[in-house]
Amino acid sequence: MRVGTVTGPVWATKKIAGLTGQILLRVSADGKDFIAADLVGAGQGERVILTFGGAARLDRPQVPVDAAIIGILDETEARPWTK
């Protein structure tokens, strides 16, 4: 998983049937841009949690994507790991 920021929507008038109705957003993370399926209703400028590969399809296996937004971050805090 990665943390990213939604930079805007993506429109595709011609796409495979599995993507019909799926909202796609452009997300910037780690200095790269990704196109991700929005599974949570994220908006432009929001910080989000991204997942990739098979994990991106767990909630909706019929949607053929490699990146998905699975959460909107309220805040993050750096803490040292303790065991």
Phi, psi and omega in degrees: 000154178222157173261135179219177178235130179290125181254351176157171179279165176231135177243138175222108182285334176242121181205169179290156184302328181296342179261359180300126180084352181276127177281130178245136180232149172271130182231136176258127179210135178054036178077009180236157175256140178231153168257124184230145173287131180269108181261359186230000180081040180287158179234167182303136178087350181280145174274132188228163174259127180251145171231157187228164176068216182301327179296334179289344182253004184298317183286325182223080184298341180280348180268114185278079181235161177247352178218138181218145173271119184246358179194154174249125183282131172275317177194164174226156180216131178278122179230146175289142178287133176230150178240000000 
